Amino acid sequence: MLTKDTVWPEGVARHVLSSVDSTMNEAARLAPGLSGPAWIFAHVQTAARGRRGRAWRAPEGNFSATLVMRPTGGLTQAALYSFVAALALEAALNHVAGPHARLSIKWPNDVLLGGGKIAGILLETLGQGADTALAIGIGVNLAHAPARDTLEPGAMAPVSLLEQTGLRVTPEDFLPMLARAFAHYDQQFRDYGFDAIRNAWLARAARLGEPITARIGPQTYHGIFETIDHSGALILREQHGTRAIAAADIFF
């Protein structure tokens, strides 16, 4: 799927910025005028954010970009693109780090290397009705991992590609690898539906079949990570049955 000299996917625009407040903000500004999918890449972000509006720092050498697109199928279909993005991230990192890298995907939207978090994904919808677009923000610790004292309690320990493998990859080189991988899995999704994505995702899932903890607001649930269903919800097998979880923070 990915070759050494990865070419840019056909029909996908690319916006490269020296500095921006946030690639997600830039996606919202550009979306109304876009006729097709576009990657927005920035060398520096001054006001980046993560899930639930949390501040997110992107030091020099790390990767920050947002893909803005208009998926078919409405908001339900749009939410499934977190799995498409995770598969693309895993494929691009695998291409860089090689087949012996210990890569896995943590539900719902993180990629792990050697058991630590190397990348995260943020989805936001832009606009309303027929003009609704989807922004997929992606951050990858290529060169640096955040200090642990900057994380919230219980958060997955962060790692970087450089510290785990000794490999130096520039954000500029990583962008076409990721764009090409995303285009591949996007086509799989369009051609074969979520079943194909779900099966590929489960083959790479972290802690599948093992005990995990799911935290939803003040509620905490413990059980076995059994699978994900056809809506992307995590199925947790508890002592007296199973629970479908659409959104949660997962700990293990």
C-alpha positions as CSV (number, residue, x, y, z in Angstrom):
1,M,0.0,0.0,0.0
2,L,2.8,2.4,0.9
3,T,6.0,2.6,-1.2
4,K,9.3,4.2,-0.3
5,D,8.6,7.2,-2.4
6,T,5.0,7.8,-1.4
7,V,3.1,9.9,-3.8
8,W,0.4,12.4,-2.9
9,P,-3.2,10.9,-3.3
10,E,-5.0,12.1,-6.4
11,G,-7.9,14.6,-5.9
12,V,-6.8,15.6,-2.4
13,A,-5.6,19.2,-1.7
14,R,-2.7,20.2,0.6
15,H,-2.3,23.4,2.5
16,V,1.1,23.9,4.2
17,L,1.3,26.7,6.8
18,S,4.4,28.0,8.6
19,S,2.2,28.9,11.6
20,V,-1.5,28.8,12.6
21,D,-3.6,29.1,15.7
22,S,-4.9,25.6,15.1
23,T,-5.2,23.3,12.1
24,M,-8.8,22.5,13.3
25,N,-9.6,26.2,13.3
26,E,-8.1,26.6,9.9
27,A,-10.2,23.7,8.7
28,A,-13.3,25.5,9.9
29,R,-12.3,28.6,8.0
30,L,-11.5,26.8,4.8
31,A,-14.3,24.2,4.7
32,P,-17.0,26.4,3.1
33,G,-14.8,27.0,0.0
34,L,-13.4,23.5,-0.5
35,S,-14.7,21.3,-3.3
36,G,-13.0,18.2,-2.1
37,P,-10.9,16.7,0.7
38,A,-7.9,18.7,1.9
39,W,-5.0,18.2,4.4
40,I,-4.0,21.3,6.4
41,F,-0.5,21.0,7.8
42,A,1.2,23.4,10.1
43,H,4.8,23.6,11.3
44,V,3.7,25.6,14.4
45,Q,0.3,25.7,16.2
46,T,-0.1,28.5,18.7
47,A,-3.5,27.4,20.2
48,A,-3.9,23.7,19.5
49,R,-6.5,21.7,21.3
50,G,-7.3,18.1,22.0
51,R,-10.3,16.1,23.1
52,R,-13.0,18.0,25.1
53,G,-11.2,21.3,24.5
54,R,-8.1,20.3,26.4
55,A,-5.0,22.4,25.6
56,W,-2.6,20.4,23.4
57,R,1.1,21.3,22.8
58,A,2.9,20.4,19.6
59,P,6.6,21.0,19.9
60,E,8.8,21.4,16.9
61,G,9.5,18.1,15.2
62,N,6.1,16.6,16.0
63,F,3.4,16.2,13.4
64,S,0.2,18.3,13.4
65,A,-2.4,18.2,10.7
66,T,-6.1,18.2,10.0
67,L,-8.0,16.5,7.1
68,V,-11.3,18.2,6.2
69,M,-13.7,16.3,4.0
70,R,-17.4,15.7,3.4
71,P,-18.2,12.0,4.1
72,T,-21.4,10.5,2.7
73,G,-23.9,9.0,5.2
74,G,-24.5,11.8,7.7
75,L,-23.1,12.2,11.2
76,T,-23.3,8.5,12.0
77,Q,-21.1,7.6,9.1
78,A,-18.8,10.6,10.0
79,A,-18.1,9.2,13.5
80,L,-16.8,6.0,12.0
81,Y,-14.0,7.9,10.4
82,S,-12.1,7.8,13.7
83,F,-11.5,4.1,12.9
84,V,-10.4,4.9,9.3
85,A,-8.0,7.5,10.7
86,A,-6.6,5.1,13.3
87,L,-5.9,2.5,10.7
88,A,-4.2,5.0,8.4
89,L,-2.0,6.3,11.3
90,E,-1.0,2.7,12.3
91,A,-0.2,1.9,8.6
92,A,1.9,5.1,8.2
93,L,3.8,4.5,11.4
94,N,4.3,0.8,10.5
95,H,5.8,2.0,7.2
96,V,8.3,4.2,9.1
97,A,9.1,1.9,12.0
98,G,9.0,-1.5,10.3
99,P,7.2,-4.7,10.9
100,H,8.8,-5.3,14.3
101,A,7.3,-2.2,15.8
102,R,4.8,-2.9,18.6
103,L,2.0,-0.8,17.3
104,S,-1.6,-1.1,18.3
105,I,-4.8,1.0,18.4
106,K,-6.5,2.0,21.6
107,W,-10.3,2.6,21.5
108,P,-11.6,5.0,20.6
109,N,-8.9,7.2,19.0
110,D,-5.3,6.7,20.0
111,V,-2.4,4.8,18.5
112,L,0.2,3.1,20.8
113,L,3.8,2.2,20.3
114,G,5.4,-0.1,22.8
115,G,2.4,0.3,25.0
116,G,2.6,4.1,25.1
117,K,0.6,6.7,23.3
118,I,2.3,8.0,20.2
119,A,-0.6,9.6,18.4
120,G,-4.2,10.8,18.9
121,I,-7.2,11.7,16.7
122,L,-9.8,14.4,17.2
123,L,-13.0,14.6,15.1
124,E,-15.2,17.6,14.8
125,T,-18.1,18.4,12.5
126,L,-18.2,21.8,10.7
127,G,-21.3,23.5,9.5
128,Q,-24.9,22.2,9.2
129,G,-27.1,20.2,6.9
130,A,-25.8,19.6,3.4
131,D,-22.8,21.7,4.0
132,T,-21.6,19.7,7.0
133,A,-17.9,18.8,6.8
134,L,-15.8,16.6,9.0
135,A,-12.4,17.8,10.4
136,I,-10.1,15.0,11.5
137,G,-7.2,16.4,13.6
138,I,-4.1,14.2,14.0
139,G,-1.1,14.7,16.2
140,V,1.9,12.3,16.3
141,N,4.9,12.4,18.7
142,L,7.6,12.0,16.1
143,A,10.4,13.6,18.0
144,H,9.1,14.5,21.5
145,A,6.7,13.1,24.0
146,P,4.8,15.4,26.5
147,A,6.1,15.5,30.0
148,R,4.1,13.2,32.3
149,D,3.4,16.0,34.7
150,T,1.5,17.9,32.0
151,L,-1.0,15.0,31.7
152,E,-4.2,14.4,33.6
153,P,-4.2,11.7,36.2
154,G,-4.4,8.1,34.8
155,A,-3.6,9.2,31.3
156,M,-1.7,6.8,29.0
157,A,2.1,7.3,29.2
158,P,3.2,9.2,26.1
159,V,6.1,8.1,23.9
160,S,7.8,9.4,20.7
161,L,8.9,7.6,17.6
162,L,12.4,8.8,18.2
163,E,12.8,7.5,21.7
164,Q,11.2,4.2,21.0
165,T,13.0,3.4,17.7
166,G,15.8,5.8,17.2
167,L,14.3,6.9,13.9
168,R,14.1,10.5,12.9
169,V,11.2,11.3,10.5
170,T,10.3,14.9,9.7
171,P,6.6,16.0,9.8
172,E,6.9,17.0,6.1
173,D,7.9,13.4,5.1
174,F,5.3,11.8,7.3
175,L,2.4,13.8,5.8
176,P,2.3,12.1,2.4
177,M,2.6,8.7,4.0
178,L,-0.4,9.4,6.2
179,A,-2.4,11.0,3.4
180,R,-1.8,8.0,1.2
181,A,-2.7,5.5,3.9
182,F,-5.9,7.4,4.7
183,A,-6.9,7.5,1.0
184,H,-6.5,3.7,1.0
185,Y,-8.7,3.0,4.0
186,D,-11.2,5.6,3.0
187,Q,-11.6,3.8,-0.3
188,Q,-12.0,0.5,1.6
189,F,-14.7,2.1,3.7
190,R,-16.5,3.4,0.6
191,D,-16.2,0.2,-1.4
192,Y,-16.9,-2.4,1.4
193,G,-18.5,-0.6,4.2
194,F,-17.6,-0.5,7.9
195,D,-17.3,-4.3,8.2
196,A,-14.0,-4.1,6.3
197,I,-12.7,-1.3,8.6
198,R,-14.0,-3.0,11.7
199,N,-12.2,-6.3,11.0
200,A,-9.0,-4.5,10.2
201,W,-9.3,-2.4,13.3
202,L,-10.0,-5.4,15.6
203,A,-6.9,-7.1,14.2
204,R,-4.8,-4.2,15.6
205,A,-6.8,-3.4,18.8
206,A,-5.0,-3.0,22.1
207,R,-6.2,-5.2,25.0
208,L,-8.9,-7.0,23.0
209,G,-10.1,-9.9,25.1
210,E,-8.5,-8.4,28.2
211,P,-9.7,-6.5,31.3
212,I,-10.1,-2.8,30.9
213,T,-11.8,0.1,32.8
214,A,-14.2,2.5,31.1
215,R,-14.9,5.9,32.6
216,I,-18.0,7.9,31.6
217,G,-18.2,11.0,33.6
218,P,-18.5,10.0,37.2
219,Q,-19.3,6.4,36.4
220,T,-16.6,3.7,36.1
221,Y,-17.2,0.2,34.6
222,H,-14.9,-2.8,34.6
223,G,-14.9,-5.8,32.3
224,I,-13.4,-7.6,29.3
225,F,-13.0,-5.7,26.1
226,E,-15.0,-8.1,23.9
227,T,-15.3,-6.3,20.5
228,I,-16.6,-3.2,18.8
229,D,-20.1,-3.4,17.3
230,H,-21.2,-2.1,13.9
231,S,-21.7,1.4,15.2
232,G,-18.2,1.5,16.6
233,A,-19.3,1.2,20.2
234,L,-17.0,-0.8,22.6
235,I,-18.7,-3.9,23.9
236,L,-17.7,-4.5,27.5
237,R,-18.4,-7.9,29.0
238,E,-19.2,-7.5,32.7
239,Q,-20.1,-10.1,35.3
240,H,-23.8,-10.1,34.5
241,G,-23.8,-9.3,30.8
242,T,-22.5,-6.9,28.2
243,R,-22.5,-3.2,27.9
244,A,-22.3,-1.1,24.7
245,I,-20.2,2.0,25.3
246,A,-20.4,4.8,22.7
247,A,-17.9,7.2,24.3
248,A,-15.6,6.9,27.3
249,D,-12.1,7.2,28.6
250,I,-10.4,3.8,28.6
251,F,-7.8,2.8,31.1
252,F,-5.7,-0.4,31.5
